Amino acid sequence: MADHDADGAMRYVFEAGLLKRARRTGWWIAGIRDPESIAEHSFRTAIIGTVLAAMEGADPARVALLCVLHDTQETRVMDIPHVSRRYLTAASNESVTSDQVAGCPAPVADSIFSAVAEYERGETPEARVARDADKLECLVQAVEYQSLGAGTVQPWIDTCRVALTTPSAQRLAAAAIAGDPLGWLTGGRQ
């Protein structure tokens, strides 16, 4: 690998680091003052995706990769809340990703771009599970915010639940809604 290839790959890594500081802005509409970062959302989306993949018979590693990369474009277009999308036109995630990885070595760029394109097309079992993981993570976050008495989050719970397509995601959503976010502290084996 040439030094310029390493430089290009590292530029992408540094850019992805912005996701640790960038907040999920839709929660501000619900009255959440300090919402989770995009990176925090993507991390738990990957965890949920791994669980869903195992439940649905999809490839957990591929699903986790799709989940980790699904919002990386938000370093450049930021997190656009659902209500704003009606009034704004953003570049496609594939277009943004193409620009983001332009300086990376070809195998790196191809790997990242193909994962984002697969997620965006939503045609493979892994992409469908990853997309459900994204919606389910938002639902789970809303349930957690609701349990803390913060904001009006029921619309997020309702819209995310309706968007779920896999039977396993629907079962997990029902369990999240009926569950206690801190139940793991007392309800399970130690």
C-alpha positions as CSV (number, residue, x, y, z in Angstrom):
1,M,0.0,0.0,0.0
2,A,1.4,3.4,-1.0
3,D,1.5,6.2,1.6
4,H,-1.1,8.2,-0.3
5,D,-3.4,5.2,-0.1
6,A,-2.9,5.1,3.7
7,D,-3.5,8.8,3.8
8,G,-6.8,8.5,1.9
9,A,-8.0,5.7,4.1
10,M,-7.1,7.6,7.2
11,R,-9.0,10.7,6.0
12,Y,-12.1,8.5,5.8
13,V,-11.4,7.2,9.3
14,F,-11.0,10.7,10.7
15,E,-14.2,11.8,8.9
16,A,-16.1,8.9,10.4
17,G,-15.0,10.1,13.8
18,L,-17.2,13.2,13.4
19,L,-20.2,10.8,13.9
20,K,-19.2,10.5,17.6
21,R,-19.8,14.3,18.0
22,A,-22.8,14.7,15.6
23,R,-26.2,14.4,17.4
24,R,-29.4,12.7,16.0
25,T,-31.4,15.9,15.5
26,G,-34.9,14.4,15.2
27,W,-35.0,13.9,18.9
28,W,-34.8,17.6,19.5
29,I,-38.3,17.8,18.0
30,A,-39.4,15.4,20.8
31,G,-37.8,17.6,23.4
32,I,-34.7,15.5,24.0
33,R,-32.0,18.0,25.0
34,D,-29.0,15.8,24.6
35,P,-29.8,13.0,22.1
36,E,-27.4,10.2,21.3
37,S,-24.8,10.7,18.6
38,I,-25.0,9.2,15.2
39,A,-22.1,6.9,16.1
40,E,-24.0,5.7,19.2
41,H,-27.0,5.0,17.1
42,S,-25.0,3.1,14.5
43,F,-23.2,1.0,17.2
44,R,-26.5,-0.2,18.7
45,T,-28.0,-0.6,15.3
46,A,-25.1,-3.1,14.6
47,I,-25.8,-4.9,17.8
48,I,-29.5,-5.2,17.0
49,G,-28.7,-6.2,13.4
50,T,-26.5,-9.0,14.7
51,V,-29.3,-10.3,16.9
52,L,-31.9,-9.9,14.1
53,A,-29.7,-11.6,11.6
54,A,-29.3,-14.6,13.8
55,M,-33.0,-14.7,14.4
56,E,-33.8,-14.3,10.7
57,G,-31.1,-16.7,9.3
58,A,-29.1,-13.9,7.6
59,D,-25.3,-13.3,7.8
60,P,-24.7,-11.5,11.1
61,A,-21.3,-10.2,10.1
62,R,-22.6,-8.7,6.9
63,V,-25.6,-7.2,8.6
64,A,-23.4,-5.6,11.3
65,L,-21.2,-4.1,8.6
66,L,-24.2,-2.6,6.8
67,C,-25.5,-1.2,10.1
68,V,-22.2,0.4,11.0
69,L,-21.9,2.1,7.6
70,H,-25.6,3.0,7.0
71,D,-25.4,6.6,8.4
72,T,-21.7,7.5,7.6
73,Q,-22.9,9.9,5.0
74,E,-24.2,12.2,7.7
75,T,-20.7,13.6,8.2
76,R,-21.4,15.6,5.0
77,V,-25.2,16.0,4.9
78,M,-25.8,15.8,8.7
79,D,-28.7,14.1,10.3
80,I,-31.8,15.4,8.5
81,P,-35.0,14.8,10.6
82,H,-37.8,13.0,8.8
83,V,-40.0,16.1,8.8
84,S,-37.3,18.1,7.0
85,R,-36.9,15.6,4.2
86,R,-40.1,16.8,2.7
87,Y,-38.5,20.2,2.1
88,L,-34.9,19.3,1.4
89,T,-33.2,17.3,-1.3
90,A,-29.9,15.7,-0.2
91,A,-27.5,13.9,-2.4
92,S,-28.0,10.1,-2.5
93,N,-26.1,8.1,0.1
94,E,-24.3,6.3,-2.6
95,S,-23.1,9.6,-4.1
96,V,-21.9,10.9,-0.7
97,T,-20.1,7.6,0.0
98,S,-18.4,7.7,-3.4
99,D,-17.0,11.1,-2.6
100,Q,-16.0,10.0,1.0
101,V,-14.0,7.0,-0.2
102,A,-12.5,8.6,-3.3
103,G,-9.0,8.8,-1.8
104,C,-9.1,5.3,-0.3
105,P,-7.3,2.2,-1.8
106,A,-9.6,0.5,-4.3
107,P,-10.3,-2.6,-2.0
108,V,-11.3,-0.2,0.9
109,A,-13.5,2.0,-1.4
110,D,-15.1,-1.0,-3.0
111,S,-15.9,-2.7,0.3
112,I,-17.5,0.4,1.8
113,F,-19.3,1.5,-1.3
114,S,-20.8,-2.0,-2.0
115,A,-22.0,-2.2,1.6
116,V,-23.7,1.2,1.4
117,A,-25.2,0.4,-2.0
118,E,-26.5,-3.0,-0.7
119,Y,-28.1,-1.3,2.3
120,E,-29.7,1.4,0.1
121,R,-31.1,-1.0,-2.4
122,G,-32.7,-3.1,0.4
123,E,-32.9,-6.2,-1.7
124,T,-30.8,-8.8,0.1
125,P,-31.9,-10.5,3.3
126,E,-29.0,-8.8,5.0
127,A,-30.1,-5.3,3.8
128,R,-33.7,-5.9,4.9
129,V,-32.5,-7.0,8.3
130,A,-30.1,-4.0,8.6
131,R,-32.9,-1.6,7.7
132,D,-35.1,-3.2,10.3
133,A,-32.3,-2.9,12.8
134,D,-32.1,0.9,12.1
135,K,-35.8,1.3,12.7
136,L,-35.8,-1.0,15.7
137,E,-32.9,0.9,17.3
138,C,-34.8,4.2,17.0
139,L,-37.9,2.5,18.6
140,V,-35.7,1.2,21.4
141,Q,-34.2,4.6,22.0
142,A,-37.6,6.1,22.1
143,V,-38.8,3.5,24.7
144,E,-35.7,4.4,26.8
145,Y,-36.4,8.1,26.5
146,Q,-40.0,7.5,27.4
147,S,-39.0,5.5,30.5
148,L,-37.0,8.5,31.6
149,G,-40.0,10.9,31.2
150,A,-38.3,12.8,28.4
151,G,-40.2,14.3,25.5
152,T,-43.1,13.1,23.5
153,V,-41.7,10.1,21.7
154,Q,-44.8,7.9,21.1
155,P,-44.9,9.0,17.4
156,W,-41.4,7.6,16.9
157,I,-42.4,4.3,18.5
158,D,-45.5,4.1,16.3
159,T,-43.8,5.0,13.0
160,C,-40.8,2.8,13.6
161,R,-43.0,-0.2,14.6
162,V,-45.1,0.1,11.4
163,A,-41.9,0.2,9.3
164,L,-40.6,-3.1,10.5
165,T,-40.7,-5.9,7.9
166,T,-39.2,-9.0,9.5
167,P,-41.2,-11.2,11.9
168,S,-38.2,-11.1,14.4
169,A,-38.0,-7.3,14.4
170,Q,-41.7,-7.1,15.1
171,R,-41.4,-9.5,18.0
172,L,-38.4,-7.6,19.4
173,A,-40.4,-4.3,19.0
174,A,-43.3,-5.8,21.0
175,A,-40.8,-6.9,23.7
176,A,-39.2,-3.5,23.8
177,I,-42.5,-1.7,24.2
178,A,-43.7,-4.1,26.9
179,G,-40.3,-4.3,28.6
180,D,-38.3,-2.3,31.2
181,P,-35.1,-0.7,29.8
182,L,-33.4,-1.5,33.1
183,G,-34.9,-4.9,33.5
184,W,-31.6,-6.5,32.6
185,L,-30.2,-5.3,36.0
186,T,-32.6,-7.5,38.0
187,G,-34.4,-9.8,35.7
188,G,-31.7,-12.0,34.3
189,R,-29.0,-14.3,35.4
190,Q,-26.0,-12.7,37.0
